[in-house]
Amino acid sequence: MIASTLPRRAGIGFKPEHFVDILAAPQPIGFFEVHAENYMGAGGPPHAQLGRLREDYALSIHGVGLSIGSMQPLDRDHLSRLKTLCDRYQPESFSEHLAWSTHDSVFLNDLLPLPYTEATLAQVVDHVEQVQATLGRQMLLENPATYLLFQESTIEETDFLAEVARRTGCGLLLDVNNVFVAATNHNLDPYDYIARFPLEAVREIHLSGHSETVDDLGAPLLIDSHDTPVKDPVWALYETVIGRIGPIASLVEWDNDVPAWPVLRAEAGAAQDILDAATRQRAA
C-alpha cells in the first residue's frame, strides 16, 4: 500500500483562475490539492492544467463524494473513477471526509455528520479498507466541522478517528478550522480536543476561513465557509499543533469568494512561516 508522502511544507488548493499566475514563475508552494470530483472526466482543460501543474509540484487529491460515513455500500462506479484518477496522476496523498452524502440513489450536496457508535465505526472501517484496497494506497480521513451532536453517540470523535486509523492503517487529516468551528458551536474547548486527538496518525493539516453568525438563541454559530482568510484563533491553534508534532504538510483552503493569487499565496506563506519556525526550534 502506497503511503502518503506529501512534503512537510505549506500547500494551496488549486483554482483554475490562478493557473496563469502559477506558471508565470516558480512558486514557493510545497504542493497543490484538488477535489477529485472535478477531474473525473476523460480530458479537456481541467486535465490539461492539472497535468502541467503535476510536472512541477507535489499533488494531493481530496475527495468529497465517497460518502465514507454512509450506512449504504460505497458507489463502485465512483470508486472506479477515483482509482483511474489516482492511477493517472500518482498523487502524493489521497484524502476524504468522515461524513456521508448519499441516501438510496440520491446524492446530497453536503458533508453530513454521523453518530459515533460501534455500528458506524464498523461501517467506516469497512469503507476505508475497501477504498485503500481498491486504490492500493493509504487514504487520510478528515475530522468534520459539525453543527449538531447525536444523542446516540457512544464514542468520542477523537477516539472514533483513532480507532479507524488503528484498524485500517489509514492516516488522518487534521482540519484545524473544523476543530475550532465545531468546538465553538458545541461550547467545547478546541485545545482539549487537540490534546485528545491521535496526532501520531496525522499526515496532513487543513486551514481555512469561517464565517460567524448566531443561532436562534443568540449563541455563537460558526460556518465552515472557506471564503475568508484564516482567523487568528485558528492560526493560534495551528501553532499549538505544529509545536507538538513538528512540521507537516499544511494546506490552505479557499473555495468561495476566491481572492487573487497573491492573497492566497500570502496565506500559504503565513503557514510556511510557522512551519519554518518549528523547524528552527527543533534544530536548536
C-alpha positions, 0 to 999 in steps of 0.5 A, a space after each residue: 500500500 502506497 503511503 502518503 508522502 506529501 512534503 512537510 511544507 505549506 500547500 494551496 488548493 488549486 483554482 483554475 483562475 490562478 493557473 496563469 499566475 502559477 506558471 508565470 514563475 516558480 512558486 514557493 508552494 510545497 504542493 497543490 490539492 484538488 477535489 477529485 470530483 472535478 477531474 473525473 472526466 476523460 480530458 479537456 482543460 481541467 486535465 490539461 492544467 492539472 497535468 502541467 501543474 503535476 510536472 512541477 509540484 507535489 499533488 494531493 487529491 481530496 475527495 468529497 463524494 465517497 460518502 465514507 460515513 454512509 450506512 449504504 455500500 460505497 458507489 463502485 462506479 465512483 470508486 472506479 473513477 477515483 482509482 483511474 484518477 489516482 492511477 493517472 496522476 500518482 498523487 502524493 496523498 489521497 484524502 476524504 471526509 468522515 461524513 456521508 452524502 448519499 441516501 438510496 440513489 440520491 446524492 446530497 450536496 453536503 458533508 453530513 455528520 454521523 453518530 459515533 457508535 460501534 455500528 458506524 465505526 464498523 461501517 467506516 472501517 469497512 469503507 476505508 479498507 475497501 477504498 485503500 484496497 481498491 486504490 492500493 494506497 493509504 487514504 487520510 480521513 478528515 475530522 468534520 466541522 459539525 453543527 449538531 451532536 447525536 444523542 446516540 453517540 457512544 464514542 468520542 470523535 477523537 477516539 472514533 478517528 483513532 480507532 479507524 486509523 488503528 484498524 485500517 492503517 489509514 492516516 488522518 487529516 487534521 482540519 484545524 478550522 473544523 476543530 475550532 468551528 465545531 468546538 465553538 458551536 458545541 461550547 467545547 474547548 478546541 485545545 482539549 480536543 487537540 490534546 485528545 486527538 491521535 496526532 501520531 496518525 496525522 499526515 496532513 493539516 487543513 486551514 481555512 476561513 469561517 464565517 460567524 453568525 448566531 443561532 436562534 438563541 443568540 449563541 455563537 454559530 460558526 460556518 465552515 465557509 472557506 471564503 475568508 482568510 484564516 482567523 487568528 484563533 485558528 492560526 493560534 491553534 495551528 501553532 499549538 499543533 505544529 509545536 507538538 508534532 513538528 512540521 507537516 504538510 499544511 494546506 490552505 483552503 479557499 473555495 468561495 469568494 476566491 481572492 487573487 493569487 497573491 492573497 492566497 499565496 500570502 496565506 500559504 506563506 503565513 503557514 510556511 512561516 510557522 512551519 519554518 519556525 518549528 523547524 528552527 526550534 527543533 534544530 536548536 
